[in-house]
Amino acid sequence: MEMDKLKQWMDIAKNMHGGDFWNNIFDQDFAKQFMNEQQFNQPTSNTNGPSAREEKTAKTFPAIDVLENENEVVVMIEVPGVMKENLELGLNGTILTVKGKALPINPQLNLTYSERFYGEFQRQITLPDPVSPNQLNAKFWNGILFVSYQRTVEKGEIIPID
């Protein structure tokens, strides 16, 4: 939707529903951010660089969840269509790095439309605890890489107070 049409629609809606309602809706930070992004991030016909969809996908692929409790931390890394042989895990302090390559299923066919990510990727995940590589357990199942470790619960000595 073009910005002028959106502004025109907002004016009509404001007149029909009263100013307070719409002012409260569009006074929120997320609405302002949305409006700014729509205004300044209009698609361009630049064919040399990656599209906005590709840039967003590259930053957030693969999708992750980090689950934790007192005893365990589990990182779920979603890598649909990626073979285990095309994945690599690394650890540096509390930074877990997953790298890999998502290949097309049938490279002989021409890709005419795609919403899936293809190509090389790398994502760094900050773990909540310092851990050594030999404490990590990694399993790959149905396109999800599970990385987990047991937390070491250190209970300090009780210090008497005089």
Backbone as a chain_set.jsonl record, in Angstrom:
{"seq": "MEMDKLKQWMDIAKNMHGGDFWNNIFDQDFAKQFMNEQQFNQPTSNTNGPSAREEKTAKTFPAIDVLENENEVVVMIEVPGVMKENLELGLNGTILTVKGKALPINPQLNLTYSERFYGEFQRQITLPDPVSPNQLNAKFWNGILFVSYQRTVEKGEIIPID", "coords": {"N": [[0.854, -1.176, 0.0], [0.546, 2.169, -0.843], [2.099, 4.996, 0.69], [0.721, 7.467, 0.686], [-1.93, 6.666, 0.243], [-2.357, 5.178, 2.549], [-2.14, 7.161, 4.523], [-4.326, 8.72, 3.78], [-6.398, 6.899, 4.254], [-6.102, 6.65, 7.039], [-6.846, 9.243, 7.865], [-9.567, 9.297, 7.111], [-10.533, 7.191, 8.718], [-9.984, 8.259, 11.221], [-11.742, 10.428, 11.324], [-14.139, 9.039, 11.326], [-14.109, 7.369, 13.615], [-13.351, 8.895, 15.752], [-10.938, 11.043, 17.273], [-9.427, 10.428, 19.629], [-9.288, 7.606, 19.933], [-7.73, 6.728, 17.674], [-5.446, 8.284, 18.044], [-4.428, 7.191, 20.394], [-3.873, 4.6, 19.522], [-1.879, 5.043, 17.522], [0.01, 6.318, 18.987], [1.706, 4.657, 20.174], [4.943, 3.19, 20.559], [5.699, 1.022, 18.878], [3.997, 1.285, 16.711], [4.79, 3.745, 15.639], [7.379, 3.069, 14.882], [6.803, 1.131, 12.947], [5.501, 2.715, 11.024], [7.597, 4.432, 10.278], [9.411, 2.58, 9.205], [7.933, 1.653, 7.018], [7.781, 3.936, 5.521], [10.428, 4.604, 4.842], [11.621, 2.285, 3.948], [10.859, 1.357, 1.407], [10.469, -0.972, -1.264], [13.081, -1.285, -3.622], [14.323, -1.127, -6.981], [16.797, -2.249, -7.148], [18.916, -4.517, -8.416], [21.35, -5.487, -7.858], [22.08, -5.921, -5.166], [21.155, -7.851, -2.165], [17.69, -8.678, -1.588], [15.223, -7.17, 0.622], [13.875, -9.202, 1.978], [15.711, -11.304, 1.807], [17.838, -10.229, 3.289], [16.693, -10.009, 5.852], [16.084, -12.712, 6.353], [18.638, -13.849, 6.326], [19.731, -12.757, 8.619], [18.223, -13.923, 10.639], [18.221, -16.639, 10.328], [19.489, -19.706, 11.278], [16.301, -20.233, 12.93], [15.94, -20.061, 16.469], [15.437, -21.495, 19.755], [15.898, -21.031, 23.192], [15.905, -22.904, 26.002], [15.634, -23.242, 29.489], [16.281, -24.401, 32.826], [16.826, -24.901, 36.346], [18.66, -27.012, 36.26], [19.397, -27.647, 33.627], [20.19, -26.639, 30.251], [18.827, -26.124, 27.097], [19.262, -25.737, 23.687], [17.451, -25.191, 20.868], [17.776, -25.514, 17.487], [16.55, -24.624, 14.492], [16.783, -26.094, 11.442], [15.603, -26.567, 8.719], [15.549, -28.893, 6.058], [18.304, -29.032, 5.901], [21.128, -31.046, 5.777], [22.686, -33.194, 8.191], [25.4, -33.518, 7.741], [26.101, -31.126, 6.636], [26.317, -29.296, 8.64], [27.905, -27.453, 11.276], [29.225, -27.077, 14.502], [30.465, -24.792, 16.92], [32.276, -23.574, 19.769], [33.018, -20.852, 21.824], [33.912, -19.698, 24.707], [31.086, -18.408, 26.064], [29.736, -18.35, 23.712], [27.969, -19.975, 21.342], [28.332, -21.247, 18.166], [26.698, -21.87, 15.171], [27.113, -23.173, 12.002], [26.521, -23.613, 8.524], [25.165, -25.061, 5.478], [22.457, -24.575, 3.417], [21.058, -26.378, 0.981], [19.472, -26.403, -2.259], [16.725, -28.622, -2.885], [16.286, -29.856, -5.376], [18.492, -29.156, -7.585], [18.473, -29.155, -10.385], [16.155, -28.031, -11.357], [14.738, -24.875, -12.287], [14.547, -22.16, -10.115], [11.737, -20.368, -9.526], [10.204, -18.996, -7.693], [10.59, -18.29, -4.283], [10.456, -18.724, -0.763], [11.977, -19.828, 1.071], [15.131, -20.241, 2.754], [18.264, -20.42, 1.174], [21.652, -21.371, 0.881], [24.813, -20.439, 2.417], [25.068, -20.181, 5.964], [25.396, -18.633, 9.185], [25.149, -18.471, 12.651], [25.306, -16.957, 15.813], [24.95, -17.795, 19.178], [24.338, -16.738, 22.391], [25.126, -18.39, 25.253], [23.655, -19.026, 28.481], [25.448, -19.734, 30.477], [28.95, -20.18, 31.248], [30.618, -22.771, 29.548], [32.263, -25.845, 28.756], [33.374, -27.432, 25.696], [33.255, -30.257, 25.912], [31.173, -30.669, 27.643], [28.885, -30.263, 26.249], [26.064, -31.629, 24.561], [24.996, -32.798, 21.511], [22.344, -33.346, 19.287], [20.749, -34.374, 16.297], [17.636, -34.161, 14.833], [14.9, -34.662, 12.786], [15.248, -32.2, 11.304], [15.869, -30.428, 13.295], [18.336, -29.206, 15.39], [19.467, -30.143, 18.432], [21.06, -28.815, 21.151], [22.505, -29.348, 24.193], [23.21, -29.009, 27.73], [24.193, -29.938, 31.029], [23.669, -28.051, 33.883], [26.008, -26.948, 36.286], [25.487, -26.844, 39.571], [26.576, -24.807, 41.938], [26.878, -24.846, 45.264], [27.526, -22.677, 47.653], [29.472, -22.434, 50.677], [27.962, -21.991, 53.842], [28.258, -19.041, 55.594], [28.874, -18.177, 58.829], [27.347, -15.566, 60.728], [28.511, -13.184, 62.94]], "CA": [[0.0, 0.0, 0.0], [1.333, 3.385, -0.917], [2.046, 5.804, 1.9], [-0.334, 8.481, 0.562], [-3.218, 6.002, 0.432], [-2.444, 4.819, 3.96], [-2.433, 8.396, 5.262], [-5.699, 9.089, 3.452], [-7.235, 5.959, 4.995], [-6.033, 7.0, 8.459], [-7.652, 10.452, 8.061], [-10.977, 8.898, 7.047], [-10.827, 6.4, 9.913], [-9.946, 9.176, 12.365], [-13.0, 11.18, 11.311], [-15.263, 8.149, 11.61], [-14.021, 6.733, 14.925], [-12.953, 9.835, 16.799], [-9.494, 11.258, 17.336], [-8.752, 9.826, 20.786], [-9.001, 6.191, 19.68], [-6.614, 6.568, 16.74], [-4.244, 8.864, 18.635], [-3.898, 6.202, 21.34], [-3.299, 3.49, 18.764], [-0.655, 5.421, 16.829], [0.947, 6.94, 19.905], [2.561, 3.592, 20.678], [6.261, 3.162, 19.918], [5.802, 0.059, 17.785], [3.285, 1.833, 15.547], [5.664, 4.76, 15.049], [8.484, 2.368, 14.224], [6.239, 0.532, 11.738], [5.266, 3.769, 10.038], [8.901, 4.884, 9.781], [9.973, 1.544, 8.349], [7.174, 1.622, 5.775], [8.058, 5.143, 4.755], [11.807, 4.68, 4.356], [12.104, 1.001, 3.443], [10.094, 0.932, 0.241], [11.29, -1.804, -2.131], [13.721, -0.6, -4.738], [14.571, -2.018, -8.111], [18.22, -2.571, -7.158], [19.092, -5.945, -8.641], [22.723, -5.863, -7.525], [22.198, -6.35, -3.782], [20.103, -8.759, -1.713], [16.404, -8.051, -1.296], [14.957, -6.996, 2.053], [13.527, -10.515, 2.525], [16.942, -12.073, 1.952], [18.616, -9.672, 4.39], [16.036, -10.379, 7.108], [16.245, -14.148, 6.535], [20.034, -14.148, 6.637], [20.01, -12.372, 9.997], [17.48, -14.712, 11.606], [18.283, -18.061, 10.024], [18.311, -20.49, 11.617], [15.513, -19.824, 14.095], [16.386, -20.778, 17.669], [14.799, -21.361, 21.063], [16.77, -21.404, 24.302], [15.088, -23.307, 27.14], [16.506, -23.508, 30.625], [15.795, -24.476, 34.201], [17.953, -24.92, 37.294], [19.602, -28.105, 36.019], [19.723, -27.933, 32.234], [19.947, -25.66, 29.195], [18.644, -26.76, 25.792], [19.142, -24.817, 22.561], [16.85, -25.839, 19.698], [18.159, -24.764, 16.292], [15.726, -25.105, 13.391], [17.507, -26.089, 10.175], [14.826, -27.42, 7.811], [16.143, -29.227, 4.77], [19.765, -29.071, 5.974], [21.616, -32.361, 6.198], [23.597, -33.176, 9.339], [26.762, -33.399, 7.223], [26.329, -29.733, 6.24], [26.259, -28.474, 9.849], [29.116, -27.397, 12.105], [29.052, -26.362, 15.77], [31.682, -24.328, 17.568], [32.053, -22.936, 21.062], [34.078, -19.972, 22.286], [33.388, -19.121, 25.943], [29.637, -18.629, 26.144], [29.176, -18.157, 22.373], [27.794, -21.173, 20.537], [28.204, -20.869, 16.761], [26.247, -22.904, 14.243], [27.367, -22.808, 10.61], [26.102, -24.666, 7.62], [24.77, -24.723, 4.123], [21.144, -25.07, 3.008], [21.113, -26.61, -0.457], [18.172, -26.687, -2.88], [16.428, -30.052, -2.951], [16.487, -30.303, -6.747], [19.188, -28.056, -8.272], [18.278, -29.19, -11.833], [14.995, -27.212, -11.695], [14.91, -23.435, -12.114], [13.783, -21.601, -9.014], [10.98, -19.216, -10.003], [9.688, -18.28, -6.525], [11.074, -18.955, -3.077], [10.394, -18.083, 0.549], [12.906, -20.573, 1.907], [16.512, -19.768, 2.726], [19.274, -21.297, 0.596], [22.994, -20.818, 0.913], [25.576, -20.598, 3.654], [24.567, -19.397, 7.087], [26.122, -18.707, 10.454], [24.443, -17.765, 13.712], [25.939, -17.07, 17.119], [23.971, -17.833, 20.26], [24.982, -16.561, 23.689], [24.626, -19.319, 26.263], [23.526, -18.356, 29.769], [26.522, -20.137, 31.389], [30.195, -20.648, 30.608], [30.599, -24.229, 29.436], [33.333, -26.357, 27.895], [32.808, -28.235, 24.604], [32.981, -31.646, 26.289], [29.934, -30.7, 28.418], [27.758, -30.12, 25.337], [25.509, -32.805, 23.913], [24.297, -32.341, 20.311], [21.59, -34.373, 18.562], [20.04, -33.859, 15.135], [16.441, -34.963, 14.638], [13.817, -34.042, 12.009], [15.529, -30.823, 10.924], [16.152, -29.601, 14.473], [19.571, -29.532, 16.09], [19.325, -29.926, 19.872], [22.333, -28.712, 21.864], [22.142, -29.231, 25.608], [24.222, -29.284, 28.744], [23.74, -29.919, 32.412], [24.251, -26.959, 34.667], [26.629, -27.324, 37.556], [24.959, -25.993, 40.625], [27.559, -24.674, 43.003], [26.304, -24.343, 46.501], [28.613, -22.171, 48.49], [29.397, -22.731, 52.103], [27.264, -20.995, 54.645], [29.197, -18.294, 56.431], [28.168, -17.708, 60.021], [27.407, -14.128, 60.983], [28.666, -12.926, 64.373]], "C": [[0.893, 1.23, 0.0], [1.111, 4.223, 0.335], [0.929, 6.838, 1.85], [-1.71, 7.871, 0.797], [-3.421, 5.618, 1.893], [-2.779, 6.041, 4.807], [-3.872, 8.847, 5.02], [-6.677, 8.188, 4.217], [-7.263, 6.307, 6.474], [-6.865, 8.245, 8.755], [-9.14, 10.123, 8.054], [-11.37, 8.136, 8.306], [-10.863, 7.281, 11.156], [-11.251, 9.96, 12.465], [-14.184, 10.307, 11.7], [-15.25, 7.627, 13.039], [-13.6, 7.683, 16.041], [-11.453, 9.876, 16.962], [-8.799, 10.541, 18.474], [-8.371, 8.378, 20.527], [-7.759, 6.031, 18.811], [-5.335, 7.187, 17.284], [-3.619, 7.892, 19.62], [-3.248, 5.038, 20.606], [-1.942, 3.877, 18.188], [0.315, 6.206, 17.694], [1.945, 5.917, 20.432], [3.861, 3.537, 19.887], [6.319, 2.204, 18.735], [5.084, 0.558, 16.538], [4.131, 2.892, 14.854], [6.81, 4.101, 14.287], [7.995, 1.738, 12.92], [6.059, 1.579, 10.649], [6.578, 4.268, 9.444], [9.52, 3.867, 8.846], [9.255, 1.505, 7.013], [7.528, 2.809, 4.893], [9.441, 5.093, 4.118], [12.333, 3.384, 3.765], [11.247, 0.484, 2.302], [11.007, 0.088, -0.64], [11.855, -0.985, -3.28], [13.968, -1.607, -5.843], [16.053, -2.352, -8.223], [18.385, -4.077, -7.309], [20.493, -6.405, -8.273], [22.846, -6.434, -6.12], [21.065, -7.28, -3.4], [18.814, -7.994, -1.437], [16.228, -7.935, 0.213], [14.621, -8.328, 2.698], [14.788, -11.342, 2.757], [17.772, -11.562, 3.119], [18.022, -10.084, 5.729], [16.244, -11.858, 7.386], [17.668, -14.478, 6.943], [20.357, -13.805, 8.086], [19.349, -13.295, 11.007], [17.48, -16.197, 11.305], [19.558, -18.625, 10.597], [17.588, -19.93, 12.849], [15.94, -20.674, 15.295], [15.406, -20.568, 18.816], [15.838, -21.766, 22.089], [15.853, -21.676, 25.486], [16.019, -23.619, 28.301], [15.702, -23.655, 31.9], [17.012, -24.54, 35.108], [19.044, -25.899, 36.897], [20.099, -28.232, 34.589], [19.428, -26.741, 31.334], [19.86, -26.435, 27.886], [18.479, -25.658, 24.753], [18.589, -25.628, 21.4], [17.125, -24.955, 18.49], [17.434, -25.394, 15.103], [16.486, -24.976, 12.081], [16.789, -26.995, 9.167], [15.536, -27.644, 6.486], [17.662, -29.289, 4.76], [20.183, -30.453, 6.478], [22.628, -32.196, 7.331], [25.045, -32.962, 8.89], [27.113, -31.96, 6.832], [26.233, -28.77, 7.415], [27.57, -28.545, 10.602], [28.807, -26.571, 13.347], [30.404, -25.954, 16.309], [31.325, -23.634, 18.868], [33.274, -22.107, 21.432], [33.536, -19.239, 23.51], [31.918, -19.439, 26.074], [28.954, -18.467, 24.785], [29.182, -19.481, 21.613], [27.561, -20.716, 19.103], [27.742, -22.069, 15.963], [26.446, -22.365, 12.834], [26.869, -23.948, 9.742], [25.747, -24.152, 6.261], [23.428, -25.387, 3.843], [21.147, -25.169, 1.486], [19.709, -26.828, -1.012], [17.966, -28.195, -3.004], [16.671, -30.604, -4.346], [17.154, -29.188, -7.549], [19.012, -28.062, -9.797], [17.094, -28.314, -12.269], [15.304, -25.745, -11.456], [14.003, -22.947, -11.0], [13.068, -20.349, -9.504], [10.397, -18.395, -8.865], [10.155, -19.028, -5.292], [10.864, -18.091, -1.851], [11.335, -18.781, 1.522], [14.3, -19.989, 1.765], [17.395, -20.836, 2.096], [20.611, -20.597, 0.68], [23.673, -21.08, 2.242], [24.999, -19.695, 4.732], [25.482, -19.584, 8.283], [25.318, -17.909, 11.47], [25.162, -18.016, 15.024], [24.873, -16.914, 18.193], [24.732, -17.694, 21.57], [24.329, -17.496, 24.69], [24.566, -18.62, 27.618], [24.658, -18.679, 30.752], [27.805, -20.402, 30.611], [30.21, -22.175, 30.637], [31.759, -24.656, 28.544], [32.715, -27.276, 26.84], [32.474, -29.672, 25.006], [31.733, -31.786, 27.167], [28.697, -30.634, 27.52], [27.358, -31.457, 24.739], [24.707, -32.308, 22.72], [23.64, -33.522, 19.614], [20.828, -33.694, 17.437], [18.851, -34.76, 14.867], [15.386, -34.141, 13.904], [14.052, -32.567, 11.7], [15.762, -29.882, 12.087], [17.418, -30.121, 15.133], [19.371, -29.158, 17.554], [20.716, -29.906, 20.492], [21.975, -28.483, 23.327], [23.354, -29.452, 26.497], [23.575, -29.22, 30.113], [24.439, -28.781, 33.131], [24.89, -27.533, 35.92], [26.167, -26.321, 38.602], [25.972, -25.974, 41.759], [26.883, -24.066, 44.22], [27.473, -23.937, 47.396], [28.42, -22.566, 49.951], [28.665, -21.606, 52.817], [28.26, -20.354, 55.594], [28.429, -17.79, 57.636], [28.378, -16.192, 60.225], [27.493, -13.927, 62.494], [27.824, -11.766, 64.822]], "O": [[1.867, 1.314, 0.748], [0.051, 4.157, 0.958], [0.256, 7.067, 2.855], [-2.556, 8.468, 1.462], [-4.531, 5.722, 2.416], [-3.612, 5.961, 5.709], [-4.551, 9.301, 5.941], [-7.67, 8.67, 4.762], [-8.322, 6.269, 7.101], [-7.527, 8.304, 9.792], [-9.89, 10.615, 8.898], [-12.417, 8.402, 8.896], [-11.687, 7.067, 12.045], [-11.798, 10.136, 13.554], [-15.127, 10.782, 12.332], [-16.32, 7.458, 13.625], [-13.511, 7.259, 17.193], [-10.775, 8.861, 16.806], [-7.67, 10.082, 18.301], [-7.262, 7.958, 20.858], [-6.842, 5.29, 19.163], [-4.246, 6.676, 17.02], [-2.395, 7.779, 19.677], [-2.196, 4.548, 21.016], [-0.967, 3.142, 18.339], [1.327, 6.706, 17.201], [2.929, 6.287, 21.073], [3.876, 3.808, 18.686], [6.914, 2.523, 17.705], [5.521, 0.279, 15.421], [4.189, 2.937, 13.625], [7.164, 4.525, 13.186], [8.687, 1.799, 11.904], [6.421, 1.356, 9.494], [6.663, 4.501, 8.239], [10.088, 4.228, 7.815], [9.896, 1.34, 5.975], [7.568, 2.697, 3.668], [9.605, 5.502, 2.969], [13.393, 3.383, 3.139], [10.944, -0.707, 2.243], [12.194, 0.39, -0.761], [11.189, -0.109, -3.83], [13.829, -2.812, -5.637], [16.517, -2.708, -9.307], [18.022, -4.831, -6.406], [20.795, -7.595, -8.365], [23.643, -7.346, -5.9], [20.133, -7.492, -4.175], [18.843, -6.812, -1.097], [16.985, -8.523, 0.986], [15.022, -8.582, 3.833], [14.918, -12.004, 3.786], [18.35, -12.355, 3.862], [18.754, -10.466, 6.643], [16.546, -12.238, 8.518], [17.878, -15.309, 7.826], [21.168, -14.484, 8.717], [19.851, -13.443, 12.122], [16.785, -16.951, 11.985], [20.624, -18.042, 10.401], [18.183, -19.252, 13.686], [16.259, -21.854, 15.152], [14.651, -19.596, 18.843], [16.576, -22.73, 21.886], [15.115, -20.794, 25.925], [17.085, -24.203, 28.102], [14.605, -23.115, 32.039], [18.125, -24.256, 34.664], [20.222, -25.658, 37.162], [21.128, -28.865, 34.355], [18.538, -25.938, 31.614], [20.698, -27.288, 27.597], [17.658, -24.756, 24.918], [19.18, -26.628, 20.993], [16.748, -23.783, 18.474], [17.676, -26.549, 14.755], [16.799, -23.864, 11.654], [17.298, -28.055, 8.805], [16.054, -26.71, 5.873], [18.257, -29.569, 3.719], [19.657, -30.956, 7.471], [23.331, -31.189, 7.413], [25.821, -32.301, 9.58], [28.29, -31.619, 6.711], [26.084, -27.564, 7.219], [28.264, -29.562, 10.575], [28.205, -25.501, 13.259], [31.382, -26.689, 16.169], [30.202, -23.163, 19.043], [34.409, -22.579, 21.367], [32.789, -18.271, 23.375], [31.537, -20.604, 26.185], [27.726, -18.447, 24.711], [30.234, -20.031, 21.287], [26.687, -19.886, 18.851], [28.317, -23.153, 16.061], [26.014, -21.26, 12.507], [26.807, -25.099, 10.174], [25.981, -22.992, 5.921], [23.273, -26.597, 4.008], [21.228, -24.156, 0.79], [18.848, -27.374, -0.323], [18.92, -28.947, -3.204], [17.205, -31.703, -4.49], [16.461, -28.356, -8.135], [19.362, -27.079, -10.45], [17.033, -27.898, -13.426], [16.044, -25.404, -10.533], [12.822, -23.292, -10.955], [13.72, -19.368, -9.862], [10.118, -17.21, -9.047], [10.121, -20.258, -5.255], [11.067, -16.878, -1.89], [11.468, -18.361, 2.671], [14.61, -19.324, 0.776], [17.294, -22.014, 2.438], [20.692, -19.374, 0.563], [23.179, -21.838, 3.077], [24.509, -18.599, 4.456], [26.234, -20.554, 8.377], [24.859, -16.804, 11.18], [25.575, -19.138, 15.316], [24.018, -16.031, 18.128], [25.668, -18.45, 21.83], [23.128, -17.408, 24.945], [25.354, -17.709, 27.872], [24.818, -17.98, 31.753], [27.756, -20.801, 29.447], [29.854, -22.787, 31.644], [32.183, -23.9, 27.671], [31.644, -27.84, 27.066], [31.512, -30.245, 24.496], [31.279, -32.904, 27.411], [27.587, -30.917, 27.972], [28.203, -32.305, 24.448], [23.817, -31.475, 22.89], [24.268, -34.554, 19.378], [20.325, -32.582, 17.595], [19.007, -35.968, 14.692], [15.022, -33.052, 14.348], [13.129, -31.762, 11.828], [15.844, -28.668, 11.896], [17.554, -31.315, 15.399], [19.133, -27.994, 17.877], [21.467, -30.874, 20.369], [21.242, -27.553, 23.663], [24.373, -30.001, 26.077], [22.564, -28.55, 30.325], [25.647, -28.583, 32.996], [24.379, -28.473, 36.529], [26.428, -25.122, 38.512], [26.195, -26.974, 42.442], [26.393, -22.937, 44.197], [28.282, -24.762, 47.821], [27.338, -22.973, 50.374], [28.746, -20.437, 52.438], [29.003, -21.036, 56.3], [27.447, -17.062, 57.492], [29.439, -15.641, 59.931], [26.656, -14.432, 63.241], [27.836, -11.414, 66.002]]}, "num_chains": 1, "name": "protein.A"}
